Amino acid sequence: MKTNFRGSLGALLIGILVLALGFSVAAAPFRVAVVMPSSISDLAFSQSMYDSLMAIKETMGSENFEFSYSEGMFIVADAAAAIRDYASQGYDLVIAHGSQYGSSLVEIAPDFPNTGFAWGTTVDTFVDQGINNVFAYEARSEEGGYVNGVLAAQLSKTGIIGVIGPIETGDAKLYVEGFIAGVASINADAEVKVVWTGSFSDVALASESAETLINAGADVLTGTAQMVVGAVGVARQRGALWFGTQADQTSLAPEIVAANQVYDWTGTIESMIEAIQGGTMGGTAYAITLANGGLKMTVNAEALVGPTINGIIDGTIEIEL
């Protein structure tokens, strides 16, 4: 029996080529780019997204997932330029991590129909405007806000609690509303004083607001956005407890940060990746909640029991049996 060597060799080469191509396609990493209004180490909104993307990279592996980011993009025009640049580079998913970037996506997304875009926090995917490649995401931050409020009401001795918000919109507004509701559920007579600074990033103004609230009798403070590092510093100096949100802020002042609501966008981004890989480039709005694990609560025992321990040690607390 004769062997068709030429035909066998050709089949072998084709098989090798198919395997090689298949391997190449499978090995191409999913590429994500994110534009953020503040620093990846802000212990707030931007860091929550950065930490989530790092977690996905660790799970998927650097050979299957890579991401780039632009931080400190508080000027919307600069952010829009970065979003368009990432899309033109062929990133699979471009995340505009800030509600202020929505109008930019309306202009940019239609020019890149094969790119998935996402923005938050919002529920608007622009489908009603004929745009089909934008995802939306939000944090139901009133849930963790409520939990923080319940605990804050139980720990406040003066019954006066201060809240420092940036702009009355999005997850900041939800958080403050949930916090106030949580306080009221425990102590209807508690006075919650809210200051809206009008800025997400003005650290000095947040510090001034904290001073004003503490001078007005507040012994417990909370707030949201990257500006709160200044307020936490004031709370630490003045001995007021602090409740954080968006990221774990315990490292700023372990002795006074009582609890935190932490945003975990991992599951949301993984769902977007799965959708894009399946050919769906947008159109879905996601929400992170306590139930789905996108919102997590951390409680800092040191801040809660530290004063009691110190009081026993220095004799200011006497235990009567």
N, C-alpha and C positions, 0 to 999 in steps of 0.2 A: 504494500500500500504506500502510495506516495504522500508525502506531507507538503502542503502548500505553505512553504516557509514564508514567502512574501506576504501572503494573506494573514498568516498568524502574527507576523511581525507588525503588520499594519494594525491588526486588532489590538495587539498589546500596546502599541503606541497610543492608540485612541483611548484605551482604557486608562493608561497612565495620565493622559491629558485630562480626561474627565475627572479622575481622582484629584489631580493637581488643582483644577479649576474649582472643584467642590470644596477642597481644603481652603483655597484662597477666599472663597465667599464666606465660609463658616468662620474663618479667622478674622474677618474684618470687624473691628470693634464698633460698638454703638457709640456715637459721638454726641455729647451734650455740651452746650454752652449756656452759661447763665450770666445775666447782667443784674448787678445788685446795687442798691442805693448807698450802702455803707460798707464797712469793713467785714471781712470774713471772720474777724475775731471780736465783733461788737457785742458778744454775749446777748444778742437779741435777734432781730428778724433775719439779717443776712447770714449770720452764723448758723442759724437753724437749717437753712438750705444747703450751705456748704457742708455741714456735718452729715446731712442726709445723703448727699452725693458721694461723700467719702465712704459712707457705710455701704452704698451700692457698689462702689468700686471694689471694696474689700470682698463683698459677696460674689460678684461676677468675675472678678479678676481683671487685672490691667490689660490682659490680652483681649478681653471681650468688652471692656468699657473704659472710656476715657472722657474727661471733661475739662473744659477751659472756663475761665471766669473773668469778668471785669468788675472790680469792686469800686466803691466810692462814686458811683455814677448818679449823683444826686441832680445833675443837670440833665433834663429830659432830652435835649437835643443831642448831647454826647452819648447818652444811652441808646437813642435811636440809631445813631451811626454805628455803634458797636453791634446792635442787634442785626442790622442789615449786613454788616461785614461778616458776622458769623454765618448767617444764612448763605451768603455768596460763597463761603468756603465749604459748603456742603455738609454742615452739621445736621445730624438727624433730628435733633430737638433743640430748640433755642428757647430758653426760659427767661422771660422778662419778670424778674422777681420784685414787683412793685406795682401797686394799682395805678400809679402815675404814668405808667408806660402804655396804657391801653390805647390811647389815640395813635401812638406810634405803630402798634401792631396792626391797626386798621389800615394803615397806609402800606406797611411792609409785607404782611403775610400774603396778600394776593399775588405779589410778584414772585413768590417762591412756593408754588402749590405742592411741591414734593418735599417740603420741609414742614415738620410739626413745630408749632409754637405753643407756649403756655404762659399764662400770666396770673398773678394773684396779689392780694387776695380779693377774689371776686367770683361771681357765678356767670358772668357774661362771656359767652364763647363767640359772639358776633355772627352766629348762624343766621339770625334774622336780617343781617346785612349781606347775606350771600357768601360769607367767608366760612370755609369748612375745614381749615387746618389750624385752628386755635383751640387749645384746651384751657380751662379755667380751674382754679383751685382756691379754696378758702379754709380758714381755721375757725371752727365753731368755738371761738375763744371764750364765749360767755360761760361755757361749761367749767373750764378750769378757773375762770374768774369767780364763779359761784363758790367753788370749793375753797379758793383762797379767802373769799369774803366770809364764809362760815367760820374759818379758823381765825381770821383777823378779829371778828367780833368777839370771839371767846377769849382772845388774848389781850385786847385793848382794856386798859384800866381807866382811861379817861372817857371812853365812849365817843371819842373824836378820832376819825380815821381820814387820812389824806390820800388823794389820788392825783397823779400827775399824768395827763394824757397829751399826745402830740396834736393831732388833728382829729376832729370828731367824725371819723369815717372808718370803714373797713373793720378789720379785726380789732383795732384799738377801741373803737366804739362798742363793739360787742363785748370785749373784755370788761370795760368799765361798767357797762350795764349789768353784766352777770355778777361782777364783784359787789355792786350796790345791792342787788337782789339777795346775794348770799349773806351780807351783813344784816339786812332787814329780816331775814328768816330767823336769825338768832336774837337780835336786839333791835326791835322796832324803834326804840328811842335813840339809837346811835346816830350820830351826825357824821355823814360822809361828805367831806368837802372836796370838790373836783376842780382842778385847774387844767385848762387846755392851753398849752403853750403856743400852739400854732406852728410848731416845728417838730420834725422827727429827730433832728440832729443837734439842736442847740443845748449843749451840755450845761453851759453857764446858766441859761434860763431855767433848766430843770433843777439845778442846784438852788437857785433863788426861790423857786416855787416850793421846794422842800423846806427851806428855812422858814418861809412864810407860814406853811401849814403847821410845822412843829411849834412855831411861836403862837399859833392860834389854838394850841392844845393837843394836836394830833400826836399820839404815841405809836401809831402804826401807819406805815406808808406803803403804797404800791404805785406802779406806773408801767408804761409800755413804750417801746421804741428804743433805738440805740442811745438816745439822750440820757437814759436813766442812770448811767454810770455816775453822773454827777450827783443825782439825788441819793443814790445808795451811799456815796461818800459822806454826804451831809447826815443821813440817817445814822451812819456809823459813829460820827463825831458826837451826835446829840443823843445817842442811845435809844433810837426808835427802831422798832422791828420793820423789816422790809419783806414784801411778797413780790416775787418776780414772775414774769411771763415771757414767752417766746423761746428763751433758752435758760439753762441752769445758771443762775447768777450767784450761787453760793460762794464761788471763789473770790468774789469781790469783797465780801465781808462775812465770813462763816459764822461770826458771833451774832449777827443780827438778821441774816437772810433766813426766814423761817420756812418758806416753801416756794416752789416754782411750778408753773405750768410750762412744759417743754414741748415745742413743736417738732414732730418727726414726720418729714415729708417722704420718707423712704417708700412706703407702700404706694403713695400717690404717683411718684415718679416711675416706679416699677410698672404700674398699670399703664401709664402713658407709653413707656417703652414697648410693652406687649402689644398695645393698640397699633403703634406705628409699624412694628414688625409685621403685624397682620394686615397692614394696608390702610388703617384708619388714622388720618393725620390730625384729627381734632374733633370738636363738636361735643365733648363731654366735660361736665363740671364736676369736680371732686371736692369732698369736704373731709378734713381730718377731725375726729371726735375722740372722746374718751372710750367709746364703745369699740371703735375700729383700731385703737392703739396709736392713732396719729397724734393724739394729745396724751401726754404722760405727766403725772404729778410726782414731784420729788419733795420730800419733807426732810428738813435739816434738824436733826435731833440736837445738835450743839446749840443752835439758836433757841430752841424750845425749852431745853432743860438746863442749859448752861447757867442762866441766872440763878436758878434754884440751887444748883450745885455750889456755885460761888457764894450764895447767901448762907448756906449751911457752913461752908468753910470759914467765911469771915464773921459768922455769928449774927448776922442780921436776920436770919431765919432760925427760929427756935422750934423744934419739933415737940409738940405736946402730946404725950401718950395717955 
